[in-house]
């Protein structure tokens, strides 16, 4: 049997190298996790399927602007139609007055 006093432990360069790598690996893993979290948050922020994603928000804004533009186009067409009607009525009124002056002077 071996007693405690008979055991001797000393560090050599290989042990130092292995322990050093383990310490670095843990720090690397922490940094890796931080990068993973940053990437995940970035991807979620740009996701087209999530309400919080910038792409989703931009699509919603585009739809709102498109519907507003469609409404403006419809109003513009209505105004043009009314303008044509007013011009036609003004022209008819001018013709009627012209006929009235012509027939009134001959009678």
C-alpha positions as CSV (number, residue, x, y, z in Angstrom):
1,X,0.0,0.0,0.0
2,X,1.1,3.5,-0.8
3,X,0.9,6.2,1.8
4,X,0.2,9.9,1.2
5,X,3.8,10.8,2.0
6,X,5.0,8.5,-0.8
7,X,3.0,10.3,-3.4
8,X,4.6,13.2,-5.1
9,X,2.9,15.5,-7.7
10,X,4.6,18.1,-9.8
11,X,3.5,20.1,-12.8
12,X,5.2,19.8,-16.1
13,X,4.9,21.8,-19.3
14,X,2.4,19.4,-20.9
15,X,0.1,19.8,-17.9
16,X,0.4,23.6,-18.0
17,X,-0.4,23.6,-21.7
18,X,-3.5,21.4,-21.2
19,X,-4.8,23.5,-18.3
20,X,-4.0,26.7,-20.2
21,X,-6.1,25.4,-23.2
22,X,-9.0,24.5,-20.9
23,X,-9.0,28.0,-19.4
24,X,-8.9,29.6,-22.9
25,X,-11.6,27.2,-24.2
26,X,-14.0,28.3,-21.5
27,X,-13.4,32.0,-22.3
28,X,-13.8,31.2,-26.0
29,X,-17.1,29.4,-25.3
30,X,-18.4,32.5,-23.4
31,X,-17.4,34.7,-26.3
32,X,-19.0,32.2,-28.8
33,X,-22.3,32.3,-26.8
34,X,-22.2,36.1,-26.8
35,X,-21.8,36.1,-30.6
36,X,-24.5,33.5,-31.0
37,X,-26.9,35.7,-28.9
38,X,-26.0,38.8,-31.0
39,X,-26.6,36.9,-34.3
40,X,-29.9,35.5,-33.1
41,X,-31.1,38.9,-32.0
42,X,-30.0,40.4,-35.3
43,X,-31.7,37.7,-37.3
44,X,-34.9,38.1,-35.3
45,X,-34.8,41.8,-35.8
46,X,-34.7,41.3,-39.6
47,X,-37.1,38.4,-39.7
48,X,-39.9,38.9,-42.2
49,X,-42.2,36.6,-40.2
50,X,-42.0,38.2,-36.8
51,X,-44.0,41.3,-35.8
52,X,-40.9,42.8,-34.2
53,X,-38.8,42.3,-37.3
54,X,-37.7,45.3,-39.4
55,X,-38.6,43.6,-42.7
56,X,-42.1,42.8,-41.4
57,X,-42.5,46.4,-40.2
58,X,-41.4,47.7,-43.6
59,X,-43.8,45.4,-45.4
60,X,-46.7,46.7,-43.3
61,X,-45.6,50.3,-44.0
62,X,-45.4,49.5,-47.7
63,X,-49.0,48.1,-47.6
64,X,-50.3,51.2,-45.8
65,X,-48.6,53.5,-48.3
66,X,-49.9,51.4,-51.3
67,X,-53.5,51.5,-50.0
68,X,-53.2,55.2,-49.4
69,X,-51.8,55.7,-52.9
70,X,-54.6,53.6,-54.3
71,X,-57.1,55.8,-52.5
72,X,-55.4,59.0,-53.9
73,X,-55.6,57.6,-57.4
74,X,-59.3,56.9,-57.1
75,X,-59.9,60.4,-55.8
76,X,-57.8,61.9,-58.6
77,X,-59.9,60.0,-61.2
78,X,-63.1,61.2,-59.5
79,X,-61.8,64.8,-59.6
80,X,-60.8,64.5,-63.3
81,X,-64.3,63.1,-64.1
82,X,-66.0,66.0,-62.3
83,X,-63.7,68.5,-64.0
84,X,-64.7,67.1,-67.4
85,X,-68.4,67.3,-66.5
86,X,-67.9,71.0,-65.4
87,X,-66.1,71.8,-68.6
88,X,-68.9,70.2,-70.6
89,X,-71.6,72.0,-68.7
90,X,-69.7,75.3,-69.0
91,X,-69.4,74.7,-72.8
92,X,-73.1,73.9,-73.1
93,X,-73.9,77.1,-71.1
94,X,-71.7,79.2,-73.3
95,X,-73.4,77.7,-76.4
96,X,-76.9,78.3,-75.0
97,X,-76.0,81.9,-74.2
98,X,-74.5,82.3,-77.7
99,X,-77.7,81.0,-79.2
100,X,-79.8,83.2,-77.0
101,X,-77.9,86.3,-78.0
102,X,-78.1,85.3,-81.7
103,X,-81.9,84.7,-81.6
104,X,-82.6,87.6,-79.4
105,X,-81.0,90.1,-81.7
106,X,-83.0,88.9,-84.8
107,X,-86.4,89.0,-83.1
